């Protein structure tokens, strides 16, 4: 497998006034995750890859990210939530139930 975890952040923007992840600070949370994973030395082949994604079709839950290979979907509020997912799910292998979309 090229990466131990592949993390996708929805950064969808809608110009028609409908809700979207972009309106919920998704880009800043994506940047935080990407930079934090690099800072911790977790980025790269066989490690963690943080990617931008288009619409993940969970606009009402935004901002949204999904972690593979587990296929666990998360809704985020702030950097503390992203940090908790990094520390618990990505480093320790323990998903964060309170942030999961079911």
HUTAKA-V946401 format. One record per pair of residues at least 24 apart in sequence whose ideal C-beta (glycine too) atoms are under 8 Angstrom apart, sorted by the first residue. I is the first residue (numbers start at 1). J is the second residue. If there is no record, write none. Layout:
# HUTAKA-V946401
I_J, I_J
This chain:
# HUTAKA-V946401
1_46, 1_69, 2_45, 2_46, 2_49, 3_45, 3_46, 3_47, 3_48, 3_49, 4_46, 4_47, 4_48, 5_48, 5_49, 5_67, 5_68, 5_69, 5_89, 5_90, 6_48, 6_49, 6_51, 6_67, 6_68, 6_69, 7_33, 7_37, 7_48, 7_49, 7_50, 7_51, 7_65, 7_66, 7_67, 7_68, 7_90, 8_51, 8_52, 8_53, 8_56, 8_65, 8_66, 8_68, 9_33, 9_50, 9_51, 9_52, 9_53, 9_63, 9_64, 9_65, 10_53, 10_54, 10_55, 10_56, 10_58, 10_62, 10_63, 10_64, 10_65, 11_52, 11_53, 11_54, 12_53, 12_54, 12_55, 12_56, 12_59, 14_59, 18_59, 19_59, 19_60, 19_62, 20_55, 20_59, 20_62, 21_56, 21_59, 21_62, 21_63, 21_64, 23_62, 24_62, 24_63, 25_63, 25_78, 26_62, 26_63, 26_64, 26_76, 29_63, 29_65, 29_76, 29_78, 29_79, 29_81, 29_82, 30_65, 32_79, 32_82, 33_65, 33_82, 33_86, 36_82, 36_83, 36_86, 37_86, 37_90, 40_86, 40_91, 42_86, 42_90, 42_91, 48_90, 58_101, 61_101, 64_101, 67_95, 70_95, 72_100, 73_100, 73_101, 74_99, 74_100, 74_101, 75_99, 75_100, 75_101
